[in-house]
Amino acid sequence: MVTETAVCNLCGLPAWHPVIGEAGALFCCPSCREVSELLQGARAEEKLSLNKGNSGFVAGDTAVFSLSGLWCPSCAWLIQERLSRTPGVACAEVSFLQREARITYDSTQVAPKQMVRRVRQLGYNAWPEGKTPGDEEEAHWHRLLISGVLTMHIMLLSFMLYFRQWSGRASADTEWLAHIFEIMILFLSVPAVLILGMPILRAGLAGLLRGRPNTHTLIAIGAFSAFGLSLRNFILGQGGIYFDTTAVLLFLVAVGRWLEMRAHKVSNEAVQQLWQQVPPLATWLTADGAQQVPADALPPGARVLIRPGERFPVDGLVAAGEGDVDESLLTGEPEAICRKVGDKVLAGTVNLDGSFEVIASATGAETMVGQIGRLLHQALWQRAPVERLADKMAAFMVPTAVVLATLTFFYWSTQAGFETGLIVALSVLLIACPCALGIATPLTLWVGLGRATELGVILRQTGVLEQLAQVEHVFFDKTGTLTQRPLQLADVATDCVANDRFLAWVTAVEAHSEHPLAQSVVAGAAEVGDLPAVTAFRALPGKGVTALVNGTPMWVGSRRLMKAVNLALPARLATLALHWQEQGLMVIFAGWEGSVQGIVGLGEHLRAETAVTLQKLRALGLQISVLTGDDELAGKRWQNQLGVPVYAAQTPADKVARLEAAGAGSLMVGDGINDGPALAAAGVGIAVSQGTDIAQAAAEVNLIKQNLTAVPWLIQLARRTMQTVRQNLVWAFVYNVVGIGLAITGHLQPALAALLMVLSSAVVTGNALRLRKFPLVAVQNETDFTSLTDHLSVPELLQDF
C-alpha cells in the first residue's frame, strides 16, 4: 500500500498520487516515469543521482575528476547522465559549482581513462582531481579580452555601414568602400568566432548528436546559423550580413560565463579559506633537535613548536608556553583567547604573541579544520529538494527551446522569408537558454552555506537551509546547552559510608562515561585519591550508568534508576535531595547492596546568551520548549526562570516521541550523549560545540562557536536564503516566459536577446551574492535585516563581482 510519505524515485519530491514504474519504482507523475525509463531503463534506481540518498549504489572504487568547459548546470546534468550509463559505473555525481565529477565504479569493467574519454566526447574536458591545467577563469579571461578587441572593431566597421544606409548616402560610388568594410568585418569575425565559438560548437554538437541537447547546443545553433547566413549572403552579394550579430552574441555569452565563474569563486571563498590557512610544514621537536616536516606526517603525540605569528599546524594540547590565540577562522570570534598549559589548540588558528610547545592529537584530515572541510565538501554534493526541482525545470527548457525555435522559424519563413525566420528563431534560442534558471538555486544555497561557515556554523548539506527556513518549533536540551559547562561539584552526602570512599566509587564509575554530568563529577573529585577497579561498565541512556566496582554491582544516576533497580532511598537522603533541588542543584544518586549509599549535588547556571537567544527566537515567531531529564520539581523551577515550557523527566525515548509528534518543522539543539536519538529524530538537529561525538554525528548542523545566538541567526539566514531562492526562480521563470513571448513575436533582435540573457544571469548571480552581506551577528527581528538588504541596485551587483 502506498502512503502519503512516498517520494518520487526520479526527482525526490513527494508523490501524492504516485505513478508506478518498472520494478515497482514510484514517481510523482507520468513524465518522471518516462524520463527515468528513457535515461536509465530498468536500472534507474541505481544510476540517477538526483534521487536523494542513492541507496541503490554499489560499493566500489571512487574516482574524482576536475571538469572544465561547463557553462551552466545543464552541462553538469548531461555529463552526469552520460557517465551514469557507462557500463561498470554504479554512481555518477557531477557538481556544477565545484566543477567536479565523483564516480563510483567497478574497476574490472571500466577504467578512469574511459570515463575521461566519455566526458571529452561530449565536448568538455576532465582531469584527475588536482591536475587541472591552470586557472580556467584566467584562460577564459584572456580569450574574452582578445575577442573583445576584435568585436569592438567589428562593431565600429558595422556602424559605418549602418550609418551609410540610415543617412541615405548609399550610392554606387561608395559601394566599393562598403565592400571593403564587409571584407574586413569577415576577416575579423572568423578569429572572433573561432576563439569563443569553437568550444561551444564542439560541446553543442556532441550533445545534439547524442540526443541530449544542452545550452551549448542552443547558442551554437543560433550563432553559427547567423554566421552561415551572413557568409552565404556575402558570397552571393545579396541580403544582409550579420557577422556583427554573431560576434556580439558570442562575446556577451562569454561575458556571462565569466561573471558566473567570478560568482563561483566569490561564493567559494569562505570554504576555500579553511583549506588554505593550515601550514603545510611543522617544527617537530625531537631528541635530535627541531626539524621541519610535513604537518600531516607527524605521528600522534609528537611535540611541535609554534613561534609567535605562526599558525598552529596540528590539533593538540599545550605542553609549554602561554599566549593569545586568534581562533576567528573556526569560531568567527574576533577577540583573541588566552591559551595556557593543558588547553586545547586547533590547526589553522594563529599564535599571536606566545611561544607554544604542543603535543599533537590530530593532524591533516583528522584535525577539526580537516573534518569541517570534509563536512562542507560533502554538503556541496547533497542536493536540496528545491535544487532538484530547478534542475528538472532547466532540463525541460532546453528541448522546449529547440521546439519553439523550430516552429517559429517555419512560421516566420512563410510570413516574411527565410532570412527573417532564421533571425527570429535565433532570438528565441538565445532568450530561452535556462542559464539563469540553472544557477538560481545552487549558487544561492552555496553562498548561504559559505556565510554560515564564516560564523563557525557547519552544515552537513545545503538542504538543511531549506529545512531551517520551515522550522516552527525549537526544542532545547537543558543541561550543557542552555546551562553553562562544566557543572560544579557543589556537595556530597552519604548514609552509612565515608564521604571519601563514596566519592571515590562514584568517580571511578563516572570516569568511564562521556555524559557531561559524569565529566563534571570527575572534574570536581580530582583530588579524591586512588580509585577502585571498575569492570562491566554500561551506560543506561536517560537514567545513568552501572558497573562492577571491586566486584560489587553499583548504579549511578537518577532517582528513577534507583527505584527501577529496587535500591531503597533512606529518608534523610530523600529529604536532603529535595532541599538541594529546591536550591537549584542537580542531584545524582548512587547505590549498591540494596540501598542508595549517597547523593552528589551539581550546580548549574544559565549561559550568558540564553536569555537573549530565547528572546530572538520568540521575535521570529517560533515556539520554544525545553527537554530535560531533571525531575518535575527542578523542571518547574527552570520553567519559571526561562519563561518557556519545560518538559521534565524526559528519557531519550520521550524526547524522540515528542520531536516526532512535532513533525518536520521541529528543531532540536543539544550536545549530550542522550541527545543523539533526539537530534536524529528532529526535522533539523543542531549540536553545540564540545558536544559528544554521538551528538555531533547525529546532527545536521554543528556549532563550532559555543554561542547559542547562532541558532536564531542561522534561522534568519535560512529564511533569507530561501527567500532569495524564490526571488531568483520567479525572476528566471518570468524572464523566460516574457522573453520567449517577445522573441516569438519578432520584437527582439538576436544581439538584444543575448544581452538580456547575460543580464538575467547577472541579476540572479548578484542577488545570490547579496547573502555575503548578511550580518554576522543575529539581529532583533526580520524587519531589521530586511531594511538592510531588500534594495537591489546595479552598483551593488557590480561590487559583488
C-alpha positions in Angstrom: 0.0 0.0 0.0 1.4 3.4 -1.0 1.4 6.0 1.8 1.4 9.8 1.6 5.1 9.8 2.6 6.2 8.2 -0.7 8.7 10.2 -2.7 9.4 10.3 -6.4 12.2 7.9 -7.5 13.5 10.5 -10.0 13.2 14.0 -8.5 12.8 13.2 -4.8 9.6 15.3 -4.5 6.5 14.0 -2.6 4.5 11.6 -4.7 1.0 12.5 -3.6 -0.6 10.5 -6.4 2.2 8.0 -7.2 2.7 6.5 -10.6 4.2 3.0 -10.5 7.1 2.3 -12.9 9.4 -0.7 -13.6 10.3 -2.9 -10.6 7.7 -1.1 -8.5 9.5 2.3 -8.6 7.3 5.2 -7.6 7.1 8.5 -9.4 5.2 11.7 -8.8 3.9 12.0 -12.3 4.0 10.1 -15.7 6.6 12.5 -17.0 9.1 11.5 -14.3 8.5 7.8 -15.1 9.0 8.3 -18.8 12.2 10.4 -18.2 13.5 7.8 -15.8 12.9 5.0 -18.3 14.4 7.0 -21.1 17.6 7.8 -19.3 18.2 4.7 -17.2 16.0 1.9 -18.3 15.5 -0.8 -15.8 18.4 0.5 -13.6 17.0 4.0 -12.8 17.2 3.4 -9.1 20.9 2.5 -9.2 22.1 5.2 -11.6 20.4 8.5 -11.3 22.0 10.5 -8.6 19.2 13.0 -8.5 17.4 10.5 -6.3 18.1 11.5 -2.7 20.1 9.1 -0.7 21.4 7.0 -3.6 20.7 3.9 -1.6 20.9 1.6 -4.7 24.5 2.4 -5.4 27.0 -0.4 -5.4 30.2 0.0 -3.5 33.4 0.1 -5.5 36.4 2.3 -6.4 35.9 6.0 -6.4 37.4 8.5 -8.9 37.1 12.3 -8.7 37.7 14.4 -11.8 38.0 18.1 -12.2 35.9 19.5 -15.1 36.2 22.5 -17.4 34.0 23.8 -20.2 30.8 23.8 -18.2 28.6 26.7 -19.0 25.6 26.0 -16.8 24.0 23.3 -14.7 22.6 21.7 -17.8 26.1 20.8 -18.8 26.7 19.0 -15.4 23.4 17.2 -15.8 24.4 15.9 -19.3 27.8 14.7 -18.1 26.2 13.0 -15.1 23.6 11.3 -17.2 26.3 10.2 -19.8 28.6 8.8 -17.1 25.7 7.0 -15.3 25.0 5.0 -18.5 28.6 3.8 -18.7 28.9 0.0 -18.1 30.6 -0.6 -14.8 29.6 2.8 -13.3 27.5 2.4 -10.1 27.1 6.0 -9.3 28.0 9.3 -11.1 27.6 12.7 -9.4 28.5 16.0 -11.1 28.6 19.3 -9.3 28.4 22.4 -11.5 29.5 24.7 -8.7 32.5 22.6 -7.8 33.3 21.7 -11.4 33.9 18.1 -10.2 32.6 14.6 -11.0 32.6 11.9 -8.4 32.2 8.4 -9.8 31.9 5.1 -8.0 32.7 2.3 -10.4 33.8 -1.4 -10.8 37.5 -1.3 -11.9 37.1 -4.7 -13.5 34.6 -3.3 -16.0 35.7 0.3 -16.7 38.9 2.4 -16.2 39.1 6.1 -15.3 40.6 6.9 -18.7 37.5 5.5 -20.4 35.3 7.8 -18.3 37.5 10.8 -19.1 37.1 9.9 -22.8 33.3 9.8 -22.4 33.4 13.3 -20.9 35.6 14.7 -23.7 33.3 13.1 -26.3 30.6 15.4 -25.0 32.8 18.5 -25.7 34.1 19.0 -22.1 37.4 18.4 -20.5 38.2 16.2 -17.5 41.4 15.6 -15.5 42.2 13.7 -12.4 41.5 15.7 -9.3 44.1 18.3 -8.6 45.7 18.1 -12.1 43.7 20.7 -14.0 46.0 22.7 -16.4 46.0 26.2 -14.9 43.2 28.5 -14.0 40.1 28.1 -16.2 38.9 31.6 -15.3 42.2 33.2 -16.3 42.3 31.4 -19.6 38.7 32.4 -20.3 39.5 36.0 -19.4 42.4 36.1 -21.9 40.1 34.7 -24.7 37.5 37.3 -23.6 39.9 40.1 -23.9 41.1 39.1 -27.4 37.6 38.5 -28.7 36.5 41.8 -27.1 39.0 43.8 -29.1 38.0 42.0 -32.3 34.3 42.5 -31.5 34.9 46.2 -30.8 36.5 46.7 -34.3 33.7 44.6 -35.9 31.1 46.9 -34.3 32.9 50.0 -35.4 33.0 48.9 -39.0 29.4 47.7 -38.9 28.3 51.0 -37.5 29.8 52.8 -40.5 27.9 50.5 -42.8 24.7 51.1 -40.9 25.3 54.9 -40.9 25.7 54.7 -44.7 22.3 53.1 -45.0 20.5 55.3 -42.4 21.9 58.6 -43.7 20.7 57.9 -47.2 24.2 58.3 -48.6 24.4 54.8 -50.1 25.4 55.0 -53.8 27.3 53.2 -56.5 30.3 55.5 -55.8 30.7 54.2 -52.3 29.8 50.6 -52.9 33.4 49.6 -53.3 34.2 51.1 -49.8 31.3 49.3 -48.2 32.5 46.0 -49.8 36.0 46.6 -48.3 34.4 47.1 -44.9 32.4 43.9 -45.3 35.6 42.0 -46.2 37.4 43.5 -43.1 34.4 42.5 -40.9 34.6 39.0 -42.3 38.3 38.6 -41.6 37.8 40.0 -38.0 34.8 37.8 -37.4 36.5 34.5 -38.2 39.1 34.6 -35.4 36.5 36.1 -33.0 34.1 33.2 -33.7 36.9 30.6 -33.6 38.2 31.8 -30.2 34.9 31.8 -28.4 32.7 29.8 -30.7 34.5 26.6 -31.3 34.4 25.3 -27.7 30.7 26.0 -27.7 30.2 24.4 -31.1 32.0 21.2 -30.1 30.0 20.8 -26.9 26.8 21.7 -28.6 27.3 19.2 -31.5 28.3 16.5 -29.1 25.1 16.9 -27.1 23.0 17.1 -30.2 24.5 14.0 -31.8 23.8 12.0 -28.7 20.3 13.2 -28.4 21.0 15.3 -25.3 20.8 19.0 -26.5 22.2 21.5 -23.9 22.8 25.2 -23.5 25.8 24.9 -25.8 23.5 23.5 -28.5 21.2 26.5 -28.3 24.0 29.0 -28.5 25.9 27.1 -31.2 22.8 26.7 -33.4 22.0 30.4 -33.1 25.5 31.8 -33.5 26.6 29.6 -36.4 23.3 29.9 -38.2 23.7 33.7 -38.2 27.3 33.3 -39.3 26.5 30.9 -42.0 23.6 33.1 -43.3 26.0 36.1 -43.4 28.7 34.1 -45.2 26.1 33.0 -47.8 24.8 36.5 -48.4 28.4 37.9 -48.6 29.4 35.4 -51.3 26.2 35.9 -53.3 26.2 39.6 -52.8 22.6 39.8 -51.7 20.8 40.2 -48.4 22.1 41.4 -45.1 25.2 40.2 -43.3 25.1 39.5 -39.5 28.8 39.0 -38.7 28.5 41.7 -36.0 25.5 39.9 -34.5 27.4 36.6 -34.3 30.5 38.3 -32.7 28.4 40.3 -30.2 26.3 37.3 -29.3 29.4 35.1 -28.5 31.1 37.9 -26.7 28.1 38.6 -24.5 27.7 34.9 -23.8 31.3 34.7 -22.8 30.9 37.7 -20.5 28.0 36.0 -18.9 30.1 32.9 -18.3 33.0 34.9 -16.9 30.5 36.5 -14.4 29.4 33.1 -13.4 33.0 32.0 -12.9 33.6 35.0 -10.7 30.4 34.3 -8.7 31.5 30.7 -8.2 34.9 31.9 -7.0 33.5 34.5 -4.7 30.9 32.2 -3.2 33.6 29.6 -2.6 35.9 31.9 -0.6 34.7 31.1 2.8 35.0 27.3 2.2 38.4 27.5 0.5 39.8 29.7 3.2 39.6 26.8 5.6 41.9 24.7 3.4 44.4 27.5 2.8 45.1 28.5 6.4 46.7 25.4 7.7 50.5 25.5 7.3 51.9 22.5 5.3 55.0 22.3 7.5 55.5 21.9 11.2 58.5 22.3 13.5 58.9 18.8 15.2 60.9 18.8 18.4 62.8 15.5 18.8 65.8 14.3 20.8 68.0 15.4 17.8 66.6 18.9 17.8 64.0 20.8 15.8 63.3 19.9 12.2 60.8 20.9 9.6 58.5 18.1 8.4 55.1 17.9 6.6 52.4 18.6 9.2 50.2 15.6 8.1 53.2 13.3 8.5 53.5 13.9 12.3 52.7 10.9 14.5 50.2 11.3 17.4 52.0 12.6 20.5 54.6 14.5 18.5 55.9 17.6 20.2 55.5 20.7 17.9 56.9 24.2 18.3 54.8 27.1 17.3 56.5 30.6 17.3 54.8 33.9 17.6 52.9 34.9 14.5 52.7 31.3 13.2 49.6 29.2 12.6 49.1 26.0 14.5 49.7 23.1 12.1 48.0 20.5 14.3 45.3 20.0 16.9 46.7 19.3 20.3 47.3 20.2 24.0 49.6 22.9 25.1 52.6 21.3 26.9 54.6 24.5 27.4 54.0 28.2 26.9 51.2 30.7 27.2 49.8 33.4 24.9 46.8 34.8 23.0 45.4 32.8 20.1 43.2 34.1 17.2 40.6 31.4 16.6 38.3 33.5 14.4 38.9 31.2 11.4 36.9 28.4 13.1 34.7 30.2 15.6 34.1 33.7 14.0 35.0 35.2 17.3 37.1 38.3 16.7 38.6 38.5 20.2 41.8 36.6 21.0 41.7 33.9 23.6 44.4 33.2 26.1 45.7 29.6 25.9 48.0 28.0 28.5 49.4 24.6 29.6 46.7 22.0 29.3 44.4 23.9 27.0 43.4 22.6 23.6 44.6 24.4 20.4 43.4 23.9 16.9 45.1 23.7 13.5 44.7 26.9 11.4 44.4 29.2 14.4 47.1 31.9 14.9 49.6 32.2 17.7 49.6 36.0 18.3 52.3 36.6 20.9 53.4 33.5 22.8 55.7 30.6 22.1 54.0 27.2 22.4 55.0 23.6 22.5 52.1 21.4 21.6 51.5 17.7 21.9 49.8 16.7 18.6 46.5 14.9 19.0 45.3 15.1 15.4 47.0 16.0 12.1 45.9 16.5 8.5 42.4 15.4 7.7 41.8 14.4 11.3 42.1 17.9 12.7 39.0 19.9 13.3 39.6 22.1 10.3 40.1 19.0 8.2 36.8 17.5 9.5 35.0 20.7 8.8 36.4 20.8 5.3 35.2 17.3 4.7 31.7 18.0 6.0 31.5 21.1 3.8 32.7 19.1 0.8 30.0 16.5 1.5 27.4 19.2 2.0 28.0 20.6 -1.5 27.3 17.2 -3.0 24.0 16.8 -1.3 21.2 18.4 -3.4 18.3 20.1 -1.7 14.7 19.3 -2.9 14.4 22.8 -4.3 17.6 22.2 -6.3 16.2 19.0 -7.8 13.1 20.9 -8.8 15.1 23.7 -10.5 17.2 21.1 -12.3 14.1 19.5 -13.6 12.8 22.8 -14.9 16.1 23.6 -16.6 16.4 20.2 -18.2 12.9 20.7 -19.6 13.7 24.2 -21.0 16.4 23.1 -23.5 14.4 20.8 -25.7 11.4 23.1 -25.3 13.5 26.0 -26.7 14.6 23.9 -29.7 11.0 23.0 -30.5 9.7 26.6 -30.1 12.6 28.0 -32.2 11.8 25.4 -35.0 8.1 26.3 -35.0 9.0 30.0 -35.0 11.4 29.5 -37.9 8.8 27.8 -40.1 6.1 30.4 -39.2 8.2 33.4 -40.0 9.7 31.8 -43.0 6.3 31.5 -44.6 5.3 35.0 -43.5 8.4 37.1 -44.1 11.0 34.9 -45.8 13.8 32.5 -44.9 16.2 35.2 -43.5 13.7 36.8 -41.2 12.6 33.3 -40.0 16.1 32.4 -39.1 16.8 35.7 -37.3 13.6 35.4 -35.2 14.3 31.8 -34.4 17.8 32.7 -33.3 16.4 35.2 -30.9 14.1 32.5 -29.4 17.0 30.1 -28.9 19.0 32.8 -27.1 16.3 34.1 -24.8 15.2 30.6 -23.9 18.6 29.5 -22.6 18.0 28.3 -19.0 21.2 29.6 -17.6 19.6 31.9 -15.0 17.2 29.1 -14.0 20.0 26.7 -13.6 22.2 28.8 -11.4 19.4 30.5 -9.4 19.2 27.8 -6.7 22.6 26.1 -6.3 24.6 29.3 -6.2 22.2 30.9 -3.6 22.4 27.8 -1.4 26.2 27.7 -1.7 26.6 31.3 -0.7 24.3 30.7 2.3 26.4 27.7 3.3 29.6 29.8 3.0 28.2 32.6 5.1 27.3 30.1 7.8 30.8 28.7 7.8 32.2 32.2 8.5 30.4 32.2 11.8 31.5 28.7 12.7 28.2 27.1 11.8 28.9 23.9 9.8 26.0 22.4 7.7 26.2 18.8 6.6 24.1 19.5 3.5 22.7 22.6 1.7 19.2 21.2 2.0 19.4 22.0 5.7 18.9 25.6 4.9 15.6 24.7 3.2 14.5 22.8 6.3 15.6 25.5 8.7 13.5 28.1 6.9 10.5 25.9 7.6 11.2 25.5 11.4 8.2 26.2 13.6 9.1 24.7 17.0 12.6 24.8 18.6 13.4 22.3 21.3 16.5 22.7 23.6 18.2 20.2 25.8 18.8 22.0 29.1 22.0 20.6 30.7 25.1 21.8 28.9 23.1 23.5 26.2 21.1 26.3 27.9 23.3 25.9 31.0 27.0 26.6 31.4 29.5 23.8 31.3 31.1 22.3 33.3 28.7 21.9 36.2 30.4 22.4 39.5 30.6 19.7 42.3 28.6 21.5 45.0 28.0 18.9 47.8 28.2 15.3 48.7 26.2 13.4 51.3 26.3 9.7 52.3 24.3 7.4 54.6 26.5 4.7 56.0 29.8 5.1 54.2 32.6 7.6 54.4 32.3 10.5 52.0 35.8 9.9 50.6 35.1 6.2 49.8 31.7 7.0 48.4 33.1 9.8 46.1 35.9 7.5 45.0 33.5 4.8 44.0 31.2 7.3 42.1 34.2 8.9 40.4 35.6 5.5 39.3 32.4 4.7 37.6 31.7 8.1 36.1 35.2 8.2 34.6 34.1 5.7 32.0 31.1 7.8 30.8 31.0 10.5 28.2 28.0 12.2 29.8 28.6 15.8 30.7 27.3 15.2 34.2 29.7 12.4 34.7 32.6 14.6 33.5 31.6 17.3 36.0 31.8 14.7 38.8 35.2 13.5 37.7 36.5 17.1 37.4 35.2 18.0 40.9 36.7 15.0 42.5 40.2 15.3 41.0 41.9 15.0 44.5 39.9 12.1 45.7 43.0 9.8 45.5 43.2 6.2 44.3 40.2 4.8 42.5 38.9 1.3 42.8 38.8 -1.1 39.8 35.8 -0.9 37.6 34.6 -3.6 35.2 31.4 -4.4 33.2 30.6 -0.7 32.7 27.4 0.0 30.8 25.5 3.3 30.0 21.8 3.4 30.6 20.7 6.4 28.4 18.3 8.7 30.2 18.8 7.0 33.5 22.5 6.7 34.4 25.2 4.0 34.4 26.0 0.7 36.0 29.3 -1.2 36.6 31.1 -3.6 38.9 33.3 -1.8 41.5 35.7 -4.2 43.1 33.2 -6.9 42.0 30.2 -5.2 43.6 27.3 -4.1 41.3 26.8 -0.4 41.5 24.4 2.1 40.0 24.8 5.9 39.5 22.2 8.2 38.1 18.7 9.5 38.6 16.2 8.7 41.4 14.2 6.9 38.7 17.1 4.5 38.2 17.4 3.8 41.9 13.7 2.9 42.0 13.9 0.8 38.9 16.7 -1.4 40.4 15.0 -1.6 43.8 17.6 0.5 45.8 15.9 1.8 48.9 16.3 5.6 49.5 16.9 6.5 53.2 14.6 9.2 54.4 17.5 11.5 55.4 18.9 11.4 51.8 15.5 11.8 50.3 14.8 15.0 52.4 18.3 16.4 51.6 17.9 15.7 47.9 14.6 17.6 47.9 16.2 20.5 49.6 19.1 20.6 47.1 16.7 20.5 44.2 14.8 23.5 45.7 18.1 25.3 45.8 18.6 24.6 42.1 21.2 21.8 42.4 21.1 18.7 40.2 21.2 15.6 42.3 22.9 12.3 41.3 22.1 9.2 43.3 24.5 6.2 43.8 23.9 2.9 45.5 24.8 -0.7 45.9 23.9 -3.6 48.1 20.2 -2.9 48.1 20.2 0.8 49.1 21.2 4.3 48.0 24.5 5.0 49.7 24.8 8.7 48.9 24.0 11.6 46.7 26.1 14.2 44.8 24.9 17.7 44.1 26.0 19.6 41.0 25.3 23.3 40.5 24.5 24.7 37.0 23.9 28.2 35.7 22.4 29.6 32.6 24.7 30.7 29.8 25.1 34.4 29.4 23.4 34.3 26.0 20.5 32.0 26.9 18.0 34.8 27.6 18.8 36.8 24.5 18.6 33.7 22.4 15.2 32.8 23.6 14.1 36.4 23.1 15.3 36.4 19.5 13.5 33.1 18.8 10.3 34.5 20.1 10.7 37.6 17.9 10.9 35.2 14.9 7.5 33.8 15.8 8.8 30.4 16.9 7.5 28.0 19.6 10.2 27.1 22.2 10.3 24.2 24.5 13.0 22.7 26.8 13.5 19.0 27.3 15.4 17.8 30.4 16.0 14.6 32.4 15.6 16.6 35.6 12.7 15.7 37.9 9.4 17.5 37.9 10.4 19.8 40.8 13.5 21.0 39.0 11.6 21.3 35.8 9.1 23.7 37.3 11.9 25.9 38.7 13.6 26.1 35.3 10.2 26.8 33.6 9.7 29.8 35.9 13.2 31.0 35.3 13.2 30.6 31.5 9.6 31.6 30.8 9.1 28.7 28.3 7.5 25.3 28.7 9.9 22.8 30.2 9.2 19.0 29.9 10.9 17.2 32.8 11.9 13.6 33.4 12.4 13.1 29.7 14.1 9.8 28.7 15.7 9.6 25.2 12.6 7.8 24.0 10.4 10.5 25.4 12.4 13.2 23.6 12.2 11.2 20.3 8.4 10.8 20.6 7.9 14.5 21.3 10.0 15.5 18.4 8.3 13.1 16.0 5.0 14.5 17.1 6.2 18.0 16.3 7.0 16.8 12.7 9.3 18.2 10.1 9.1 21.7 11.4 10.9 20.8 14.6 14.5 21.8 15.5 16.5 20.2 18.3 19.5 21.8 19.9 21.6 19.6 22.2 25.1 18.3 23.0 24.9 15.3 25.3 25.0 11.6 24.7 21.3 11.4 25.5 20.6 13.9 22.7 21.8 11.7 19.8 18.5 10.0 19.1 16.6 13.3 19.6 18.9 15.1 17.2 18.3 12.4 14.6 14.6 12.4 15.1 14.1 16.1 14.7 13.4 17.9 11.4 16.8 19.5 12.0 19.4 18.7 14.7 22.0 21.2 15.9 24.9 20.1 18.1 26.7 22.8 20.0 30.4 23.0 20.4 32.2 20.5 22.7 29.3 18.1 22.3 30.0 14.4 22.3 30.8 12.5 19.1 27.4 10.8 19.2 25.6 14.1 19.3 27.7 15.7 16.6 27.3 12.7 14.3 23.5 12.7 14.6 23.1 16.4 13.9 22.8 18.1 10.5 24.4 21.3 12.0 27.4 21.7 14.2 28.1 25.0 16.1 31.9 25.3 16.4 31.5 28.5 18.3 29.8 27.7 21.6 27.3 30.5 21.4 23.5 29.9 21.3 22.8 33.2 19.5 24.0 31.4 16.4 20.7 29.5 16.4 18.3 32.4 15.7 21.0 33.9 13.4 21.0 30.6 11.4 17.2 30.5 11.1 17.3 34.1 9.8 20.0 33.2 7.3 18.0 30.2 6.1 14.8 32.3 5.7 16.8 34.9 3.8 18.4 32.2 1.6 15.2 30.6 0.7 13.6 34.0 0.1 16.5 34.7 -2.3 16.0 31.3 -4.0 12.3 32.1 -4.5 13.1 35.5 -5.9 15.7 34.0 -8.3 13.3 31.3 -9.5 10.5 33.7 -10.1 12.8 36.1 -11.9 14.2 33.4 -14.1 10.8 31.9 -14.9 9.2 35.3 -15.7 12.3 36.3 -17.8 12.0 33.1 -19.8 8.2 33.4 -20.3 8.2 37.1 -21.2 11.4 36.9 -23.2 10.2 33.9 -25.3 6.9 35.7 -26.0 8.7 38.8 -27.2 11.1 36.8 -29.3 8.5 34.7 -31.0 6.5 37.8 -32.0 9.7 39.3 -33.6 10.2 42.1 -31.1 13.8 41.0 -30.1 16.9 41.1 -32.2 19.5 38.4 -31.5 22.0 40.8 -30.1 19.5 42.2 -27.6 18.3 38.6 -26.7 22.0 37.7 -25.9 22.3 40.8 -23.8 19.2 40.1 -21.9 20.4 36.5 -21.3 23.6 37.8 -19.8 21.8 40.4 -17.7 19.3 37.8 -16.4 22.2 35.6 -15.2 23.9 38.7 -13.7 20.7 39.6 -11.8 20.3 36.1 -10.4 24.0 35.9 -9.5 24.1 39.3 -7.9 21.0 38.6 -5.9 22.6 35.4 -4.6 25.8 37.1 -3.7 23.9 39.7 -1.6 23.8 36.9 1.0 27.5 37.5 1.5 26.5 40.8 3.2 24.2 39.1 5.7 25.4 40.4 9.1 27.5 38.0 11.2 25.5 38.9 14.3 21.9 38.0 14.9 19.5 40.9 14.5 16.5 41.5 16.6 13.9 40.6 14.0 13.3 40.1 10.3 12.5 43.8 9.8 15.9 44.9 11.0 17.6 42.8 8.4 15.1 43.5 5.6 15.8 47.2 5.8 19.5 46.5 5.2 19.3 44.2 2.2 16.0 44.4 0.3 17.1 47.2 -2.0 19.0 45.8 -5.0 20.9 48.2 -7.2 23.2 47.8 -10.2 26.2 49.2 -8.3 25.7 46.6 -5.5 25.6 43.9 -8.2 28.8 45.1 -9.8 30.6 45.3 -6.4 29.9 41.6 -5.9 32.0 40.8 -8.9 
